[in-house]
Amino acid sequence: MIGVGGFGTVLSVLMAGAGVGKIYIVDGDVVNEENLSRQFLFRQNHIGMPKVVAAKEALHAINLTSKLLILRGLLKLKAIWTF
């Protein structure tokens, strides 16, 4: 999954809840207060954390068996095919 913003947080929760075995998460941003109203995966204690770290923590609470692989940063188009 590229990006854990508004759509990515919803999709990641659905994937973890459905029991997807391996989820790759890529994002270069940090959680800020403005994110909390539309990115419901994140909580107050996540403010200032990299989104990928906060997402991994929150998704792990939903599904302990999913393998969550994170990459903090941005991907170039040709790098996407390495996944």
N, CA and C of each residue as an Amber inpcrd file, in Angstrom:
protein
   249
   0.8370000  -1.1470000   0.0000000   0.0000000   0.0000000   0.0000000
   0.8970000   1.2290000   0.0000000   0.6140000   2.1360000  -0.8940000
   1.3950000   3.3640000  -0.9530000   0.5530000   4.4710000  -0.3470000
   0.9720000   4.9420000   0.7970000   0.2920000   6.0290000   1.4840000
  -0.7140000   5.5470000   2.5080000  -0.5910000   6.0410000   3.7160000
  -1.5820000   5.7690000   4.7570000  -2.2180000   7.0850000   5.1750000
  -2.8670000   7.6980000   4.1920000  -3.6460000   8.9060000   4.4250000
  -5.1020000   8.5210000   4.6080000  -5.9980000   9.3590000   4.1100000
  -7.4250000   9.1210000   4.2740000  -7.8870000   7.7870000   3.7110000
  -7.5470000   7.4940000   2.4610000  -7.9530000   6.2350000   1.8360000
  -7.1000000   5.0670000   2.3300000  -5.8060000   5.2790000   2.4690000
  -4.9020000   4.2070000   2.8720000  -5.1750000   3.6610000   4.2600000
  -5.5880000   4.5310000   5.1860000  -5.8950000   4.0330000   6.5310000
  -7.1310000   3.1420000   6.5030000  -8.1480000   3.5390000   5.7330000
  -9.3620000   2.7210000   5.6200000  -9.0270000   1.3740000   4.9910000
  -8.2970000   1.4090000   3.8850000  -7.9440000   0.1800000   3.1860000
  -7.0860000  -0.7340000   4.0610000  -6.1420000  -0.1750000   4.7850000
  -5.2710000  -1.0040000   5.6230000  -6.0470000  -1.6820000   6.7490000
  -7.0160000  -0.9880000   7.3290000  -7.8570000  -1.5910000   8.3730000
  -8.6690000  -2.7480000   7.7870000  -9.2270000  -2.5430000   6.5980000
  -9.9970000  -3.6070000   5.9500000  -9.1160000  -4.8100000   5.6250000
  -7.9040000  -4.5500000   5.1540000  -6.9900000  -5.6420000   4.8170000
  -6.5960000  -6.4290000   6.0610000  -6.2410000  -5.7230000   7.1210000
  -5.8570000  -6.4000000   8.3630000  -7.0410000  -7.1690000   8.9400000
  -8.2120000  -6.5560000   8.9230000  -9.4050000  -7.2160000   9.4400000
  -9.8110000  -8.4370000   8.6340000  -9.5090000  -8.4230000   7.3450000
  -9.8270000  -9.5570000   6.4730000  -8.8060000 -10.6810000   6.5990000
  -7.7250000 -10.4210000   7.3170000  -6.7230000 -11.4550000   7.5300000
  -5.6620000 -11.5550000   6.4570000  -5.4520000 -10.4730000   5.6970000
  -4.3790000 -10.4840000   4.6970000  -3.0660000 -10.7900000   5.4150000
  -2.3170000 -11.7310000   4.8980000  -1.1330000 -12.2250000   5.5930000
   0.0720000 -11.3130000   5.5800000   0.2220000 -10.5110000   4.5260000
   1.3850000  -9.6340000   4.4180000   0.9390000  -8.3050000   3.8250000
   1.2340000  -7.2240000   4.5410000   0.8550000  -5.8900000   4.0840000
   2.1040000  -5.0170000   4.0640000   2.4130000  -4.4750000   2.8970000
   3.5140000  -3.5260000   2.7510000   2.9320000  -2.1210000   2.8680000
   3.5640000  -1.2860000   3.6820000   3.0790000   0.0840000   3.8740000
   4.2270000   1.0460000   3.6010000   3.9890000   1.9990000   2.6960000
   4.9970000   2.9940000   2.3400000   4.4010000   4.3790000   2.5260000
   5.0790000   5.2320000   3.2750000   4.6460000   6.6220000   3.4530000
   5.8260000   7.3970000   4.0390000   5.9570000   8.6310000   3.6470000
   7.0570000   9.4550000   4.1290000   6.6350000  10.5450000   5.0900000
   5.3590000  10.5560000   5.4590000   4.8080000  11.6370000   6.2720000
   4.7500000  11.2430000   7.7450000   4.4850000  12.2290000   8.5890000
   4.2620000  11.9930000  10.0160000   2.8150000  12.3360000  10.3480000
   2.3150000  11.7450000  11.4230000   0.9530000  12.0180000  11.8730000
   0.9150000  13.4020000  12.5080000  -0.0590000  14.2110000  12.0970000
  -0.2580000  15.5010000  12.7500000  -1.7140000  15.6070000  13.1960000
  -2.0030000  16.6050000  13.9960000  -3.3310000  16.7270000  14.6010000
  -4.4420000  16.8030000  13.5550000  -4.1790000  17.4550000  12.4370000
  -5.1880000  17.5880000  11.3890000  -5.5720000  16.2400000  10.7750000
  -4.6900000  15.2580000  10.8490000  -4.9800000  13.9310000  10.2960000
  -6.0470000  13.1880000  11.0900000  -6.1660000  13.4750000  12.3600000
  -7.0090000  12.6660000  13.2370000  -8.4840000  12.6810000  12.8540000
  -8.9620000  13.7570000  12.2590000 -10.3860000  13.8380000  11.9220000
 -10.7720000  12.9770000  10.7230000  -9.8230000  12.6240000   9.8630000
 -10.1700000  11.8540000   8.6660000  -9.3610000  10.5680000   8.5010000
  -8.3690000  10.3690000   9.3130000  -7.5470000   9.1620000   9.2370000
  -7.7110000   8.4240000  10.5610000  -8.8240000   7.6870000  10.6650000
  -9.2550000   7.1610000  11.9600000  -8.3720000   6.0570000  12.5270000
  -7.3860000   5.6210000  11.8060000  -6.4440000   4.6280000  12.3270000
  -5.5480000   5.2430000  13.4000000  -5.3250000   6.5510000  13.3060000
  -4.3960000   7.2390000  14.1990000  -5.1050000   7.8470000  15.4050000
  -4.3600000   7.9410000  16.5130000  -4.8650000   8.5060000  17.7670000
  -3.9370000   9.6340000  18.2170000  -4.3440000  10.3220000  19.2660000
  -3.5660000  11.4450000  19.8220000  -2.1160000  11.0470000  20.0890000
  -1.9100000   9.8560000  20.6240000  -0.5520000   9.4290000  20.9810000
   0.3330000   9.1860000  19.7570000  -0.2570000   9.1640000  18.5630000
   0.5220000   8.9720000  17.3350000   1.0520000  10.2800000  16.7510000
   0.5820000  11.4170000  17.2550000   1.0130000  12.7050000  16.7090000
   2.5360000  12.8220000  16.8090000   3.1540000  13.1800000  15.6870000
   4.6090000  13.3170000  15.6170000   5.3320000  12.0520000  15.1840000
   4.6400000  10.9230000  15.1910000   5.2500000   9.6570000  14.7770000
   5.1920000   9.5220000  13.2570000   6.1540000   8.8340000  12.6650000
   6.0210000   8.5110000  11.2420000   4.7300000   7.7130000  11.0280000
   4.0090000   8.0220000   9.9650000   2.7380000   7.3360000   9.7180000
   2.9060000   5.8260000   9.5940000   3.9960000   5.3780000   8.9960000
   4.1840000   3.9330000   8.8360000   4.3610000   3.2380000  10.1810000
   5.0350000   3.8830000  11.1120000   5.2410000   3.3090000  12.4470000
   3.9180000   3.2840000  13.2100000   3.1810000   4.3970000  13.1660000
   1.8860000   4.4720000  13.8450000   0.9000000   3.4750000  13.2410000
   0.8990000   3.3530000  11.9150000  -0.0050000   2.4100000  11.2500000
   0.3290000   0.9750000  11.6340000   1.6070000   0.6460000  11.6700000
   2.0070000  -0.7120000  12.0490000   1.5370000  -1.0280000  13.4620000
   1.7030000  -0.0900000  14.3700000   1.2720000  -0.2750000  15.7560000
  -0.2440000  -0.4930000  15.8320000  -0.9970000   0.3610000  15.1550000
  -2.4570000   0.2770000  15.2050000  -2.9770000  -0.9790000  14.5020000
  -2.3990000  -1.3320000  13.3690000  -2.8500000  -2.5140000  12.6340000
  -2.4860000  -3.8000000  13.3560000  -1.3820000  -3.7910000  14.0600000
  -0.9790000  -4.9580000  14.8460000  -2.0230000  -5.2480000  15.9260000
  -2.6340000  -4.1960000  16.4680000  -3.6820000  -4.3770000  17.4750000
  -4.9430000  -4.9990000  16.8630000  -5.1480000  -4.8090000  15.5600000
  -6.3130000  -5.3740000  14.8690000  -6.0720000  -6.8320000  14.4970000
  -4.8570000  -7.1370000  14.0370000  -4.5490000  -8.4850000  13.5730000
  -3.1030000  -8.8220000  13.9210000  -2.9380000  -9.6760000  14.8940000
  -1.5940000 -10.0520000  15.3390000  -0.8620000 -10.9430000  14.3440000
  -1.5950000 -11.5840000  13.4400000  -0.9490000 -12.5390000  12.5410000
  -0.4960000 -11.9390000  11.2130000  -1.0130000 -10.7750000  10.8380000
  -0.5620000 -10.1340000   9.5930000   0.8840000  -9.6820000   9.7380000
   1.6720000  -9.9350000   8.7080000   3.0440000  -9.4440000   8.6930000
   3.0050000  -8.0530000   8.0750000   3.4210000  -7.0540000   8.8460000
   3.3660000  -5.6610000   8.4130000   4.7780000  -5.1780000   8.1190000
   5.0490000  -4.9040000   6.8560000   6.3690000  -4.4520000   6.4260000
   6.2720000  -2.9820000   6.0650000   7.1210000  -2.1620000   6.6800000
   7.0120000  -0.7200000   6.4770000   8.2640000  -0.1420000   5.8300000
   8.0330000   0.9270000   5.0730000   9.1200000   1.6870000   4.4670000
   8.7670000   3.1520000   4.6110000   9.5870000   3.8690000   5.3490000
   9.3440000   5.2960000   5.5240000  10.0520000   6.0400000   4.4030000
   9.2890000   6.6780000   3.5670000   9.8480000   7.4330000   2.4660000
   8.8910000   7.4700000   1.3000000   9.3930000   7.9640000   0.1920000
   8.6030000   8.0750000  -1.0270000   9.1630000   7.1150000  -2.0600000
   8.2990000   6.5830000  -2.9020000   8.7360000   5.6640000  -3.9500000
   8.7390000   6.3540000  -5.3030000   9.7460000   6.0480000  -6.0750000
   9.7440000   6.4700000  -7.4750000   9.0120000   5.3940000  -8.2640000
   8.4230000   5.7840000  -9.3650000   7.5920000   4.8710000 -10.1420000
   8.2980000   3.5560000 -10.4700000   9.5460000   3.6050000 -10.9150000
  10.2140000   2.3550000 -11.2880000  10.5440000   1.4850000 -10.0770000
  10.5970000   2.0650000  -8.8800000  10.8700000   1.2790000  -7.6750000
   9.6650000   0.4490000  -7.2530000   8.4810000   0.8360000  -7.6710000
   7.2670000   0.1110000  -7.2880000   7.3280000  -1.3360000  -7.7480000
   7.9260000  -1.5860000  -8.8890000   7.9600000  -2.9390000  -9.4380000
   8.8680000  -3.8710000  -8.6530000   9.6740000  -3.3630000  -7.7230000
  10.5190000  -4.2380000  -6.9130000   9.7180000  -4.9580000  -5.8400000
   8.5190000  -4.4730000  -5.5490000   7.6620000  -5.1430000  -4.5760000
   7.0260000  -6.3470000  -5.2290000
